[in-house]
């Protein structure tokens, strides 16, 4: 049964021996510094890299322990003068009997090892059943996988993952959490009248506008065609009025594409706020409540914002931001 990949300290490992957090040390690091690092941490392995960030070997906690038992632990001068390479029993070295793009692990067992090379640097190591990848190589790919190409915001997959994480955090800490959903009103007209490239420009501008209107640490994402979402942490129902107004105001500053038979771009907004996490609620239900408020904004004529407060003791009905009443359920919405 293959070992499942795991993330540890921002690094991906999949081998049974390396599926633990690993320290990264530079070749030439003294054995004293390495011993102190291992003693003060829970690292079971140290990955040794040269100055080009190429992986050249691995040192285990057992190697360090064995060394300390062999020599006087108080002889710090000797420890300080000897580099980590002296203790590096597992090395990655070019094999003269193999092609230049192949490596073998020199640890007494002569296990064949194939490097993953990009632009002359080793970014990963692969054996017949194990893989070790450099986080520097994986990070851009993982970031791209969670990013929307048009707006450079988080995509739906990344946003839903963050929603689950922040839901757990807000529940543990009993902190309020606000979920916003946004739709660009009549966005199809932009594509039909101005073309899809102009539509992409509008989506990018809307995404940036929403992001600039919220706090730097709030999460903003494009979750569908013209649908956006945002998470605001520790933000109660009364506190969301100001960012909603800022978002609506910023929409007036977006340049209208040539050929669009409208004078302004607007958003319909729905927001659900959890004052304190409680068992009867879930992220799916939170999303449903925000979506219901968004639908209410559209049904009331668009260019409006409705919110709902969810509390373990009381759940309010959707209400608007500015207090102007409408006949449909005598609820309120925002007008411009």
Rosetta silent file (secondary structure, phi, psi, omega in degrees, C-alpha in Angstrom):
SEQUENCE: XXXXXXXXXXXXXXXXXXXXXXXXXXXXXXXXXXXXXXXXXXXXXXXXXXXXXXXXXXXXXXXXXXXXXXXXXXXXXXXXXXXXXXXXXXXXXXXXXXXXXXXXXXXXXXXXXXXXXXXXXXXXXXXXXXXXXXXXXXXXXXXXXXXXXXXXXXXXXXXXXXXXXXXXXXXXXXXXXXXXXXXXXXXXXXXXXXXXXXXXXXXXXXXXXXXXXXXXXXXXXXXXXXXXXXXXXXXXXXXXXXXXXXXXXXXXXXXXXXXXXXXXXXXXXXXXXXXXXXXXXXXXXXXXXXXXXXXXXXXXXXXXXXXXXXXXXXXXXXXXXXXXXXXXXXXXXXXX
SCORE:     score description
SCORE:     0.000 S_00000001
   1 L     0.000  123.208 -175.948    0.000    0.000    0.000 S_00000001
   2 L   -66.599  148.383  177.177    1.627    3.295   -1.070 S_00000001
   3 L   -74.690  131.682 -178.642    2.440    5.907    1.551 S_00000001
   4 L   -79.214  141.222  178.780    0.076    8.876    1.320 S_00000001
   5 L   -61.558  146.780  176.654    1.615   12.351    0.899 S_00000001
   6 E  -137.650  149.716  175.216    1.671   14.566    3.987 S_00000001
   7 E  -101.479  129.881  177.150    2.510   18.221    4.564 S_00000001
   8 E  -136.297  122.256  176.800    4.904   19.035    7.370 S_00000001
   9 L    51.854   35.731  178.237    6.256   22.502    8.085 S_00000001
  10 L    78.577   12.832  179.369    5.471   23.532    4.520 S_00000001
  11 E  -125.607  141.611 -178.208    7.316   20.595    2.933 S_00000001
  12 E   -97.399  125.494  175.790    5.800   17.610    1.164 S_00000001
  13 E  -132.159  149.629 -179.843    7.150   14.165    1.979 S_00000001
  14 L  -131.023   -9.757 -179.588    5.806   10.752    1.063 S_00000001
  15 L   -81.139  153.310  179.809    8.293    8.136    2.234 S_00000001
  16 L   -63.237  -33.051 -179.056    7.692    6.269    5.474 S_00000001
  17 L   -80.734  -26.540 -177.536   11.113    7.336    6.735 S_00000001
  18 L  -109.474   11.340  179.937   10.753   10.958    5.670 S_00000001
  19 L   -83.514   46.003  176.285    7.054   11.462    6.435 S_00000001
  20 L  -135.934  162.567  175.333    8.057   13.621    9.377 S_00000001
  21 L   -59.891  138.008 -178.267    8.997   17.255    9.710 S_00000001
  22 E  -126.607  137.435  175.080   12.545   17.758    8.454 S_00000001
  23 E   -78.084  152.098  173.936   14.997   20.533    9.165 S_00000001
  24 E  -112.741  119.897  179.530   16.791   22.202    6.257 S_00000001
  25 E  -125.554  153.272 -179.563   20.474   22.907    6.876 S_00000001
  26 E   -87.954  140.980  173.461   23.195   24.252    4.645 S_00000001
  27 L   -55.018  137.051 -175.809   26.245   22.177    3.795 S_00000001
  28 L    99.357  -12.118  175.559   29.072   23.306    6.033 S_00000001
  29 L   -58.238  135.848 -177.697   26.839   23.707    9.086 S_00000001
  30 E   -70.577  153.583  177.870   28.809   22.669   12.157 S_00000001
  31 H   -64.377  -29.639  177.195   27.916   19.496   14.010 S_00000001
  32 H   -64.040  -47.394  179.048   27.449   21.599   17.136 S_00000001
  33 H   -63.941  -38.937  178.434   24.777   23.735   15.469 S_00000001
  34 H   -64.189  -44.303  179.996   23.134   20.630   14.025 S_00000001
  35 H   -62.165  -42.128  178.075   23.092   18.905   17.435 S_00000001
  36 H   -63.860  -40.154  178.360   21.559   21.968   19.069 S_00000001
  37 H   -61.765  -45.289 -179.617   18.921   22.165   16.325 S_00000001
  38 H   -67.285  -36.136 -178.445   17.975   18.511   16.800 S_00000001
  39 H   -69.950  -36.832 -175.077   17.938   18.831   20.578 S_00000001
  40 H   -88.350   -2.889 -176.136   15.708   21.912   20.606 S_00000001
  41 L  -129.191  179.356  177.362   13.230   20.626   18.021 S_00000001
  42 L  -103.626   11.364 -178.850   11.171   17.575   17.163 S_00000001
  43 L   -62.857  134.919  175.627   12.857   17.082   13.797 S_00000001
  44 L   -96.545  -19.218 -178.623   13.726   13.469   13.056 S_00000001
  45 E  -140.125  154.648  171.491   15.759   14.307    9.934 S_00000001
  46 E  -124.362  125.474  177.202   17.814   17.146    8.539 S_00000001
  47 E   -92.717  124.930 -176.144   17.977   17.647    4.764 S_00000001
  48 E   -96.961  128.224  179.152   21.352   19.051    3.710 S_00000001
  49 E  -122.344  149.564  174.510   21.451   21.496    0.790 S_00000001
  50 L   -87.008 -173.232 -174.905   24.370   23.190   -0.909 S_00000001
  51 L   -68.107  -14.472  176.405   24.525   26.912   -1.707 S_00000001
  52 L   -95.702   10.710 -178.540   22.457   26.338   -4.864 S_00000001
  53 L    66.394   20.868  174.160   19.696   24.707   -2.767 S_00000001
  54 L   -82.050  133.970  179.069   20.478   21.320   -4.284 S_00000001
  55 E   -72.407  124.115 -177.594   19.766   18.417   -1.941 S_00000001
  56 E  -117.081  -12.872  179.303   23.046   16.652   -1.207 S_00000001
  57 E   178.357  176.275 -178.032   22.224   14.407    1.735 S_00000001
  58 E  -135.530  137.171  175.955   20.158   13.506    4.768 S_00000001
  59 E  -122.788  131.361 -179.813   21.106   13.285    8.447 S_00000001
  60 E   -97.375  161.862  174.983   18.846   11.559   10.977 S_00000001
  61 H   -59.415  -35.372  178.833   18.395   12.253   14.668 S_00000001
  62 H   -62.316  -37.928  177.424   19.815    8.768   15.257 S_00000001
  63 H   -60.215  -43.375 -179.163   23.025    9.784   13.463 S_00000001
  64 H   -66.203  -43.775 -179.919   23.407   12.766   15.796 S_00000001
  65 H   -62.156  -42.383  179.774   22.661   10.667   18.890 S_00000001
  66 H   -62.942  -38.433  179.108   25.150    8.027   17.843 S_00000001
  67 H   -65.948  -43.906 -178.507   27.803   10.686   17.339 S_00000001
  68 H   -64.082  -28.758  179.185   27.225   12.228   20.767 S_00000001
  69 H   -76.750  -24.163 -177.706   27.656    8.808   22.376 S_00000001
  70 H   -83.760  -27.683 -173.936   30.971    8.239   20.614 S_00000001
  71 L  -123.594  162.642  178.974   32.606   11.528   21.544 S_00000001
  72 L   -65.928  117.575 -176.417   32.895   13.742   24.574 S_00000001
  73 L   -66.388  -17.178 -179.396   29.799   15.937   24.549 S_00000001
  74 L   -88.571   -6.207 -179.404   31.743   18.724   26.269 S_00000001
  75 L   -83.148   69.949 -175.010   34.323   18.971   23.487 S_00000001
  76 H   -67.581  -26.623 -179.959   32.462   21.802   21.750 S_00000001
  77 H   -63.043  -43.031  178.029   35.547   22.955   19.847 S_00000001
  78 H   -66.001  -42.416  179.108   35.676   19.689   17.900 S_00000001
  79 H   -61.137  -39.742 -176.995   31.928   19.800   17.310 S_00000001
  80 H   -71.215  -29.025 -174.784   32.189   23.371   16.064 S_00000001
  81 H   -85.389  -17.421 -175.974   35.057   22.576   13.678 S_00000001
  82 L   -98.792  131.972 -178.386   33.466   19.564   11.973 S_00000001
  83 E   -81.874  165.877 -178.807   30.827   20.135    9.243 S_00000001
  84 H   -60.634  -26.594 -179.268   27.558   18.257    8.868 S_00000001
  85 H   -60.366  -27.002  179.334   29.036   16.360    5.902 S_00000001
  86 H   -66.281  -24.012 -177.588   31.160   14.345    8.374 S_00000001
  87 H  -105.004   -1.986 -172.177   27.998   12.879    9.826 S_00000001
  88 L   -82.473   86.394 -179.157   26.055   12.614    6.563 S_00000001
  89 L   -73.040  -31.372  177.177   25.870    8.846    6.048 S_00000001
  90 E   -97.402  113.347 -176.426   23.090    9.200    3.472 S_00000001
  91 E  -123.339  152.177  172.322   24.426   11.143    0.504 S_00000001
  92 E  -107.815  116.038 -174.358   23.165   11.973   -2.949 S_00000001
  93 E  -137.034  148.230  175.561   26.068   11.624   -5.366 S_00000001
  94 E   -64.548  134.009  178.813   26.579   11.332   -9.103 S_00000001
  95 L   -97.201  126.559 -179.333   27.203    7.737  -10.107 S_00000001
  96 L   -67.176  -18.769 -177.541   29.980    7.190  -12.700 S_00000001
  97 L   -95.909    6.202 -178.052   28.185    4.072  -13.956 S_00000001
  98 L  -126.088  163.902  176.199   24.880    5.830  -14.636 S_00000001
  99 L   -58.797  159.346 -176.229   23.696    8.584  -16.979 S_00000001
 100 L   -65.274  -19.160  179.601   24.359   12.133  -15.815 S_00000001
 101 L   -94.282   17.315 -179.838   20.682   12.624  -15.026 S_00000001
 102 L  -123.105  147.365  178.313   20.654    9.725  -12.569 S_00000001
 103 E  -125.466  166.512  169.745   21.727    9.527   -8.937 S_00000001
 104 E  -138.471  148.372  178.189   22.190    6.812   -6.388 S_00000001
 105 E   -84.557  125.807 -179.038   21.964    6.972   -2.612 S_00000001
 106 E  -102.336   94.177 -179.961   25.287    6.097   -0.988 S_00000001
 107 L  -139.938   19.623 -179.543   24.404    4.728    2.444 S_00000001
 108 L    99.714  -20.052 -178.778   25.805    1.222    2.345 S_00000001
 109 L  -108.110   -9.655  175.690   22.867   -0.287    0.493 S_00000001
 110 L    54.479   54.643  178.956   23.444    1.386   -2.894 S_00000001
 111 E   -81.975  128.729  179.189   19.761    2.169   -3.554 S_00000001
 112 E   -65.136  140.024 -176.754   19.104    3.566   -7.029 S_00000001
 113 E  -144.115  130.369 -178.146   17.777    7.114   -6.966 S_00000001
 114 E  -109.768  126.053  179.966   16.607    9.315   -9.849 S_00000001
 115 E   -81.524  154.060  169.810   16.707   13.111   -9.468 S_00000001
 116 E  -105.085  111.790 -170.410   14.007   15.488  -10.661 S_00000001
 117 E  -113.539  134.192  173.838   15.975   18.302  -12.272 S_00000001
 118 E  -133.137  125.330  178.710   14.799   21.735  -13.401 S_00000001
 119 L    51.871   42.711  175.391   17.175   24.317  -14.883 S_00000001
 120 L    80.059    0.636  179.854   20.180   22.376  -13.680 S_00000001
 121 E  -116.405  144.884  176.094   19.015   22.088  -10.075 S_00000001
 122 E   -77.913  121.328  178.701   17.641   19.072   -8.241 S_00000001
 123 E  -110.768   -3.725  177.843   14.100   19.872   -7.101 S_00000001
 124 E  -168.242  162.680  179.160   13.165   16.358   -6.059 S_00000001
 125 E  -132.131  136.771 -176.415   14.430   12.837   -5.510 S_00000001
 126 E  -133.931  131.542  170.003   12.622    9.637   -6.499 S_00000001
 127 L  -110.565 -167.764 -176.929   13.256    5.970   -5.745 S_00000001
 128 L   -68.784  -20.588 -178.594   11.140    2.992   -6.768 S_00000001
 129 L  -139.931    5.951 -178.488    8.625    3.690   -3.975 S_00000001
 130 L  -132.374  151.774  175.484    9.499    7.064   -2.410 S_00000001
 131 E  -139.376  136.290  172.461    9.479   10.709   -3.482 S_00000001
 132 E  -127.283  118.231 -177.743   10.902   13.797   -1.768 S_00000001
 133 E  -111.116  145.065  176.140   10.039   17.124   -3.383 S_00000001
 134 L   -72.089  132.817  177.839   11.458   20.557   -2.713 S_00000001
 135 H   -64.146  -31.965  178.210    8.919   22.941   -1.221 S_00000001
 136 H   -61.449  -28.789  177.391   10.394   25.735   -3.359 S_00000001
 137 H   -82.857  -37.004 -175.494    9.264   23.751   -6.390 S_00000001
 138 H   -77.903  -33.309 -173.460    5.865   22.777   -5.027 S_00000001
 139 H   -57.352  -48.045  178.491    4.826   26.127   -3.596 S_00000001
 140 H   -61.202  -38.556 -179.776    4.296   27.934   -6.950 S_00000001
 141 H   -66.476  -41.990  179.822    2.353   24.963   -8.327 S_00000001
 142 H   -67.901  -37.499  177.826    0.139   24.741   -5.254 S_00000001
 143 H   -64.702  -42.031  179.795   -0.432   28.494   -5.295 S_00000001
 144 H   -64.766  -36.153 -179.255   -1.406   28.351   -8.962 S_00000001
 145 H   -66.349  -23.454 -179.549   -3.787   25.453   -8.284 S_00000001
 146 L  -104.115   11.749 -175.116   -5.664   27.603   -5.779 S_00000001
 147 E  -117.365  138.178  175.255   -5.719   30.813   -7.842 S_00000001
 148 L   -77.943  129.711 -174.940   -8.233   32.051  -10.395 S_00000001
 149 L   -64.388  -36.832 -173.155   -6.461   32.920  -13.669 S_00000001
 150 L   -76.246  -45.942 -172.774   -8.615   35.942  -14.542 S_00000001
 151 L  -102.022  -12.842 -174.647   -8.725   37.789  -11.213 S_00000001
 152 L    61.736   19.821  172.297   -5.653   36.338   -9.436 S_00000001
 153 L   -92.849  173.805  172.756   -7.900   35.799   -6.416 S_00000001
 154 E   -61.321  147.194  175.481   -8.422   32.493   -4.646 S_00000001
 155 L   -91.711 -177.501 -174.924  -10.597   30.065   -6.615 S_00000001
 156 H   -61.920  -42.614 -178.769  -13.611   28.157   -5.306 S_00000001
 157 H   -59.291  -48.307  179.757  -11.584   25.147   -4.145 S_00000001
 158 H   -64.735  -40.044 -178.282   -9.189   27.281   -2.127 S_00000001
 159 H   -64.369  -43.748 -179.028  -12.008   29.432   -0.740 S_00000001
 160 H   -65.709  -33.645  176.266  -14.039   26.461    0.492 S_00000001
 161 H   -65.493  -44.037  177.899  -10.939   25.078    2.170 S_00000001
 162 H   -66.004  -35.405  178.189  -10.375   28.405    3.934 S_00000001
 163 H   -60.162  -44.767  179.096  -14.049   28.552    4.893 S_00000001
 164 H   -63.233  -42.363 -179.453  -13.749   25.200    6.674 S_00000001
 165 H   -64.029  -46.710 -178.116  -10.558   26.323    8.431 S_00000001
 166 H   -71.623  -30.074  175.417  -11.989   29.652    9.574 S_00000001
 167 H   -62.833  -46.442  178.275  -15.247   28.011   10.605 S_00000001
 168 H   -60.774  -42.644 -178.628  -13.324   25.673   12.913 S_00000001
 169 H   -65.881  -46.337 -178.172  -11.302   28.572   14.296 S_00000001
 170 H   -65.896  -32.814  177.862  -14.315   30.821   14.922 S_00000001
 171 H   -67.934  -44.441  179.679  -16.171   27.952   16.591 S_00000001
 172 H   -62.671  -41.602 -173.465  -13.268   27.188   18.918 S_00000001
 173 H   -95.411   -0.528 -178.063  -12.744   30.847   19.845 S_00000001
 174 L    54.084   44.119  178.465  -16.427   31.882   19.793 S_00000001
 175 L  -107.125  145.330  179.460  -15.583   34.691   17.379 S_00000001
 176 L   -67.603  151.609  179.113  -17.994   36.041   14.762 S_00000001
 177 E  -139.531  130.533 -179.027  -17.482   35.140   11.105 S_00000001
 178 E  -113.905  132.663  176.321  -19.062   36.873    8.111 S_00000001
 179 E  -114.150  122.978  177.388  -19.551   35.293    4.675 S_00000001
 180 E  -106.674  141.181  169.260  -20.247   37.576    1.703 S_00000001
 181 E  -124.473  135.979 -177.319  -21.526   36.503   -1.705 S_00000001
 182 E  -128.336  139.125  170.100  -21.454   38.910   -4.673 S_00000001
 183 E  -124.089  135.558  173.870  -22.936   38.741   -8.158 S_00000001
 184 E   -76.549  121.407 -176.472  -22.161   41.265  -10.912 S_00000001
 185 L   -66.254  130.037  176.107  -25.559   42.528  -12.043 S_00000001
 186 L    52.686   42.130 -177.277  -26.422   41.731  -15.663 S_00000001
 187 H   -64.010  -29.763  179.791  -22.877   40.589  -16.380 S_00000001
 188 H   -56.646  -31.545  178.356  -24.024   38.700  -19.480 S_00000001
 189 H   -62.343  -34.215 -179.693  -24.623   42.084  -21.126 S_00000001
 190 H   -64.379  -47.915  179.147  -20.897   42.854  -20.804 S_00000001
 191 H   -64.792  -42.058 -176.803  -19.902   39.691  -22.675 S_00000001
 192 H   -69.106  -39.897 -173.493  -22.665   40.079  -25.274 S_00000001
 193 H   -92.701  -25.125 -173.318  -22.115   43.791  -25.992 S_00000001
 194 H  -123.051  -11.286  179.813  -18.357   44.140  -25.440 S_00000001
 195 L    98.294  160.498 -174.609  -16.833   40.678  -25.859 S_00000001
 196 H   -72.273  -28.246  176.795  -15.361   38.162  -23.460 S_00000001
 197 H   -65.829  -40.925  175.978  -11.985   39.916  -23.163 S_00000001
 198 H   -65.694  -35.540  176.954  -13.762   43.007  -21.888 S_00000001
 199 H   -61.946  -41.183  177.638  -15.739   40.720  -19.586 S_00000001
 200 H   -64.052  -38.930  178.391  -12.505   39.351  -18.125 S_00000001
 201 H   -62.882  -39.766  178.859  -11.247   42.899  -17.561 S_00000001
 202 H   -65.268  -43.479  179.821  -14.463   43.723  -15.702 S_00000001
 203 H   -62.189  -41.700  178.730  -14.167   40.619  -13.525 S_00000001
 204 H   -63.707  -40.656 -179.899  -10.562   41.475  -12.665 S_00000001
 205 H   -67.913  -40.272  178.393  -11.564   45.048  -11.790 S_00000001
 206 H   -63.988  -45.718  179.308  -14.496   43.895   -9.657 S_00000001
 207 H   -59.369  -43.678  179.371  -12.309   41.404   -7.803 S_00000001
 208 H   -66.468  -37.523  179.781   -9.679   44.050   -7.084 S_00000001
 209 H   -63.701  -44.472  178.543  -12.368   46.502   -6.014 S_00000001
 210 H   -64.175  -44.341 -178.689  -13.842   44.046   -3.513 S_00000001
 211 H   -61.809  -43.792 -179.203  -10.398   43.135   -2.196 S_00000001
 212 H   -67.181  -24.190 -177.589   -9.392   46.789   -1.745 S_00000001
 213 H   -83.902  -13.775  179.765  -12.636   47.496    0.129 S_00000001
 214 L  -106.351  178.243  179.601  -11.995   44.804    2.741 S_00000001
 215 L   -74.895  156.229 -173.717   -9.178   44.281    5.224 S_00000001
 216 L   -62.696  -27.849 -177.085   -5.854   42.927    3.993 S_00000001
 217 L   -95.979   -0.866  173.173   -6.278   39.643    5.883 S_00000001
 218 L   -73.006  153.796 -176.771   -9.847   38.944    4.726 S_00000001
 219 E  -100.871  124.595  177.948  -10.198   36.234    2.056 S_00000001
 220 E  -120.659  137.273 -176.084  -11.663   37.204   -1.330 S_00000001
 221 E  -144.162  155.138  167.262  -12.304   34.674   -4.098 S_00000001
 222 E  -100.088  117.914 -173.190  -13.945   34.220   -7.465 S_00000001
 223 L  -108.755   -1.265  178.535  -16.145   31.150   -7.028 S_00000001
 224 L  -165.513 -162.972 -177.793  -17.970   31.109  -10.362 S_00000001
 225 L   -54.375  -67.636  177.270  -18.505   33.001  -13.625 S_00000001
 226 L  -119.229   26.415 -177.124  -19.462   36.405  -12.204 S_00000001
 227 E  -107.095  132.061  178.833  -19.753   35.239   -8.614 S_00000001
 228 E  -123.884  160.223  178.106  -17.399   36.358   -5.864 S_00000001
 229 E  -143.828  156.803  177.991  -17.173   35.520   -2.172 S_00000001
 230 E  -147.058  147.738  173.974  -15.388   36.923    0.856 S_00000001
 231 E  -115.695  127.046  176.251  -14.689   35.856    4.431 S_00000001
 232 E  -116.546  122.166 -175.239  -14.368   38.506    7.112 S_00000001
 233 E   -88.004  144.741  177.566  -12.937   37.330   10.424 S_00000001
 234 L    49.599   47.507 -174.625  -14.106   38.576   13.805 S_00000001
 235 L  -126.777  109.235 -178.169  -16.668   40.748   12.039 S_00000001
 236 L   -81.469  173.709 -173.434  -20.109   41.121   13.627 S_00000001
 237 L   -60.980  -40.374 -179.977  -23.325   42.017   11.796 S_00000001
 238 L   -69.372  -27.791 -176.074  -23.105   45.734   12.519 S_00000001
 239 L   -77.677  -12.529 -178.573  -19.468   45.834   11.422 S_00000001
 240 H   -86.710   -9.232 -179.782  -20.222   44.610    7.893 S_00000001
 241 H   -61.145  -45.483 -176.178  -22.250   47.688    6.953 S_00000001
 242 H   -63.606  -49.703  178.690  -19.161   49.828    6.288 S_00000001
 243 H   -62.279  -33.661  176.939  -17.339   47.379    3.970 S_00000001
 244 H   -62.548  -44.225  179.881  -20.585   46.776    2.045 S_00000001
 245 H   -66.188  -37.634  178.129  -20.970   50.501    1.483 S_00000001
 246 H   -63.924  -41.248  179.177  -17.294   50.791    0.496 S_00000001
 247 H   -63.013  -46.488  179.960  -17.729   47.983   -2.026 S_00000001
 248 H   -62.579  -38.584  179.788  -20.849   49.569   -3.516 S_00000001
 249 H   -68.703  -40.382 -177.555  -19.112   52.935   -3.691 S_00000001
 250 H   -66.871  -25.507  178.951  -15.979   51.497   -5.302 S_00000001
 251 H   -63.813  -26.983  179.558  -18.076   49.920   -8.054 S_00000001
 252 L   -69.081  -20.391 -176.385  -18.892   53.417   -9.298 S_00000001
 253 L   -90.556   -7.649  179.883  -15.217   53.998  -10.015 S_00000001
 254 L   -73.728  132.992 -178.072  -14.808   50.996  -12.311 S_00000001
 255 L   -69.128  131.868  179.592  -14.407   52.032  -15.911 S_00000001
 256 L   -78.969  130.200  178.161  -17.313   50.978  -18.113 S_00000001
 257 L   -61.654  144.610  177.619  -16.211   49.011  -21.212 S_00000001
 258 L   -60.954  132.446  178.975  -16.730   50.755  -24.534 S_00000001
 259 L    97.546  -11.042  179.834  -19.977   49.661  -26.102 S_00000001
 260 L   -78.840  124.945 -176.255  -21.753   48.711  -22.874 S_00000001
 261 L   -85.332   52.738  176.469  -25.212   50.236  -22.846 S_00000001
 262 L  -147.519  154.479 -178.100  -25.088   51.006  -19.120 S_00000001
 263 L   -96.810  -11.414 -174.698  -23.698   53.879  -17.111 S_00000001
 264 L  -159.236  146.764  172.001  -22.506   51.906  -14.096 S_00000001
 265 L   -93.132  139.234 -179.230  -21.565   48.437  -12.866 S_00000001
 266 L  -134.360  165.686  178.952  -23.334   47.219   -9.730 S_00000001
 267 E  -124.067  145.574  164.279  -23.329   44.232   -7.401 S_00000001
 268 E   -99.988  135.098 -171.785  -26.006   42.231   -5.656 S_00000001
 269 E  -128.758  136.613  171.235  -24.766   41.206   -2.228 S_00000001
 270 E  -128.161  137.307 -177.803  -25.811   38.617    0.325 S_00000001
 271 E  -136.784  139.290  174.014  -24.130   38.233    3.717 S_00000001
 272 E  -124.812  132.487 -177.007  -24.512   35.796    6.596 S_00000001
 273 E  -121.431  126.065  174.410  -22.892   36.470    9.960 S_00000001
 274 E   -97.938  115.092 -179.253  -22.340   33.888   12.671 S_00000001
 275 L   -72.736  -39.050  174.716  -22.100   35.663   16.004 S_00000001
 276 L  -151.219  137.141 -177.833  -20.902   32.502   17.760 S_00000001
 277 L   -63.849  142.608  176.589  -20.406   29.013   16.374 S_00000001
 278 L  -147.297  156.636 -167.576  -22.962   26.411   17.390 S_00000001
 279 L   -62.327  -31.810 -175.498  -23.536   22.741   16.623 S_00000001
 280 L   -71.828  -12.473 -177.834  -26.751   23.151   14.657 S_00000001
 281 L  -104.948  158.280  178.003  -24.973   25.214   12.024 S_00000001
 282 L  -145.800  172.314  177.972  -22.403   24.156    9.416 S_00000001
 283 H   -64.433  -35.602  177.951  -20.446   25.755    6.600 S_00000001
 284 H   -62.755  -42.931  179.696  -23.010   24.434    4.104 S_00000001
 285 H   -69.876  -37.269  176.207  -25.847   26.080    6.019 S_00000001
 286 H   -60.112  -44.641  178.801  -23.875   29.291    6.386 S_00000001
 287 H   -62.753  -40.596 -179.824  -23.350   29.324    2.625 S_00000001
 288 H   -63.291  -40.663  178.882  -27.064   28.631    2.056 S_00000001
 289 H   -65.370  -42.913  178.175  -28.079   31.562    4.268 S_00000001
 290 H   -64.331  -39.069  178.982  -25.729   33.933    2.449 S_00000001
 291 H   -65.638  -37.389  177.750  -27.023   32.641   -0.887 S_00000001
 292 H   -64.333  -38.472  176.813  -30.622   33.228    0.232 S_00000001
 293 H   -67.031  -38.109  176.786  -29.731   36.836    1.061 S_00000001
 294 H   -62.923  -43.029  178.374  -28.084   37.206   -2.345 S_00000001
 295 H   -62.129  -38.882  178.626  -31.247   35.884   -4.012 S_00000001
 296 H   -62.046  -38.551  178.558  -33.268   38.382   -1.973 S_00000001
 297 H   -64.254  -40.304  178.625  -31.089   41.194   -3.303 S_00000001
 298 H   -68.345  -42.825 -178.008  -31.686   40.088   -6.889 S_00000001
 299 H   -65.219  -28.342 -179.135  -35.410   39.620   -6.373 S_00000001
 300 L   -83.722    0.049  175.680  -35.693   43.115   -4.914 S_00000001
 301 L   121.721    4.477 -179.076  -34.227   44.668   -8.065 S_00000001
 302 L    68.160  176.329 -176.528  -30.436   44.068   -7.803 S_00000001
 303 L    54.077   41.551 -176.927  -27.830   46.656   -6.737 S_00000001
 304 L  -140.038  165.702  179.257  -28.802   45.846   -3.164 S_00000001
 305 E  -137.010  124.133  175.201  -27.348   44.138   -0.107 S_00000001
 306 E  -116.900  148.367  179.133  -29.131   41.893    2.363 S_00000001
 307 E  -134.700  161.777  175.287  -27.683   40.315    5.489 S_00000001
 308 E  -141.991  139.672  178.224  -28.755   37.803    8.110 S_00000001
 309 E  -102.598  126.846 -179.953  -27.476   37.267   11.645 S_00000001
 310 E  -112.824  121.680 -177.664  -27.158   33.671   12.829 S_00000001
 311 L  -135.220  149.636 -178.859  -26.893   33.117   16.567 S_00000001
 312 L   -65.268  -19.103  179.006  -27.264   30.015   18.705 S_00000001
 313 L  -100.706  -21.843 -175.185  -30.045   31.773   20.613 S_00000001
 314 L  -158.161  138.378  173.141  -31.708   33.606   17.744 S_00000001
 315 E  -117.709  117.994 -178.732  -31.719   33.656   13.934 S_00000001
 316 L   -80.433  166.781  173.172  -32.910   36.915   12.398 S_00000001
 317 L   -86.281  158.706  179.153  -34.673   37.279    9.069 S_00000001
 318 L   -56.743  136.843  177.808  -32.777   38.829    6.143 S_00000001
 319 E  -137.053  160.085 -177.577  -32.527   42.588    6.432 S_00000001
 320 E   -88.907  176.519 -177.386  -31.015   45.322    4.342 S_00000001
 321 L   -85.457  -34.807 -169.711  -28.108   47.563    5.109 S_00000001
 322 L  -104.996   -4.878  173.804  -29.739   50.995    4.887 S_00000001
 323 L    88.387    6.734  178.009  -33.202   50.455    6.424 S_00000001
 324 E   -81.880  123.510 -173.155  -35.364   51.246    3.383 S_00000001
 325 E   -85.995  149.468  176.315  -38.420   48.983    3.534 S_00000001
 326 L  -129.078  156.193 -173.903  -39.928   47.018    0.666 S_00000001
 327 L   -68.052  -30.477 -177.559  -43.285   45.299    0.437 S_00000001
 328 L   -70.740   90.712  178.373  -41.850   41.806   -0.157 S_00000001
 329 L    79.225    7.080 -179.752  -41.681   40.619    3.445 S_00000001
 330 L    51.602   45.452  179.050  -41.170   44.195    4.709 S_00000001
 331 L  -103.445  175.436 -174.185  -37.409   43.734    4.507 S_00000001
 332 E  -118.473  156.401  177.941  -34.759   46.302    3.791 S_00000001
 333 E  -154.301  170.167 -177.619  -32.136   46.766    1.109 S_00000001
 334 L   -97.944  137.879  178.675  -29.605   49.221   -0.159 S_00000001
 335 L  -123.920  152.792  174.748  -30.337   51.544   -3.089 S_00000001
 336 L  -128.568    0.000    0.000  -28.157   53.855   -5.151 S_00000001
